[in-house]
Amino acid sequence: MRTFLKYVFYLALLLVVYIIAQGVWEGSITNQSTVSQVATDVKEGAQNMAGNVVREAKKFNTHVDEEMKQDVKEMTSDETK
């Protein structure tokens, strides 16, 4: 369990570093930025990333559901023949 928590912590740390680096690259984080502004950028970036993941998961789930329905239709039509 400790190993799992360690990896979750490292993943979260990498995400924060990625979001901060992205903010620096885009210019929204500069030498004049306060800690509060950086924290807000990290929060917004994390929310955007999470939202994108949820949207993609829903798209994938819908696609899989449609394929499963098609497979069931094909299987039932084969059984009736």
C-alpha positions as CSV (number, residue, x, y, z in Angstrom):
1,M,0.0,0.0,0.0
2,R,2.9,2.4,0.8
3,T,4.3,1.8,-2.7
4,F,1.0,2.7,-4.3
5,L,0.6,5.9,-2.3
6,K,4.2,6.8,-3.1
7,Y,3.5,6.5,-6.9
8,V,0.2,8.5,-6.5
9,F,2.2,11.2,-4.8
10,Y,4.9,11.2,-7.5
11,L,2.2,11.3,-10.2
12,A,0.5,14.3,-8.5
13,L,3.9,16.0,-8.1
14,L,4.7,15.5,-11.8
15,L,1.3,16.9,-12.8
16,V,1.9,20.0,-10.7
17,V,5.4,20.5,-12.2
18,Y,3.9,20.0,-15.7
19,I,1.2,22.6,-15.1
20,I,3.6,25.1,-13.7
21,A,6.0,24.5,-16.6
22,Q,3.1,25.0,-19.0
23,G,2.2,28.3,-17.3
24,V,5.8,29.5,-17.6
25,W,6.0,28.5,-21.2
26,E,2.7,30.2,-22.1
27,G,3.7,33.3,-20.2
28,S,0.9,33.3,-17.6
29,I,3.5,32.7,-14.8
30,T,6.3,35.3,-14.7
31,N,8.8,36.7,-12.2
32,Q,6.0,39.1,-11.0
33,S,3.5,36.3,-10.3
34,T,2.5,35.7,-6.7
35,V,2.2,32.3,-5.1
36,S,-1.6,32.7,-5.1
37,Q,-1.6,33.4,-8.8
38,V,0.5,30.3,-9.5
39,A,-1.7,28.2,-7.2
40,T,-4.8,29.4,-9.1
41,D,-3.1,28.5,-12.4
42,V,-2.3,25.1,-11.1
43,K,-5.8,24.6,-9.9
44,E,-7.3,25.7,-13.2
45,G,-4.9,23.5,-15.2
46,A,-5.7,20.5,-13.1
47,Q,-9.4,21.1,-13.5
48,N,-9.0,21.4,-17.3
49,M,-6.9,18.2,-17.5
50,A,-9.4,16.3,-15.3
51,G,-12.3,17.6,-17.4
52,N,-10.6,16.4,-20.6
53,V,-9.9,13.0,-19.2
54,V,-13.6,12.6,-18.2
55,R,-14.8,13.8,-21.6
56,E,-12.5,11.3,-23.4
57,A,-13.5,8.5,-21.0
58,K,-17.2,9.2,-21.8
59,K,-16.5,9.1,-25.5
60,F,-14.6,5.9,-25.2
61,N,-17.4,4.3,-23.1
62,T,-20.1,5.4,-25.5
63,H,-18.1,3.9,-28.4
64,V,-17.6,0.6,-26.5
65,D,-21.3,0.4,-25.6
66,E,-22.3,0.9,-29.3
67,E,-19.9,-1.9,-30.3
68,M,-21.2,-4.2,-27.7
69,K,-24.8,-3.6,-28.8
70,Q,-23.8,-4.3,-32.4
71,D,-22.1,-7.5,-31.3
72,V,-25.2,-8.6,-29.3
73,K,-27.4,-7.9,-32.4
74,E,-25.1,-10.0,-34.6
75,M,-25.0,-12.8,-32.0
76,T,-28.8,-12.9,-31.6
77,S,-29.3,-12.8,-35.4
78,D,-26.8,-15.8,-35.8
79,E,-28.7,-17.8,-33.2
80,T,-32.1,-17.3,-34.9
81,K,-30.8,-18.6,-38.2
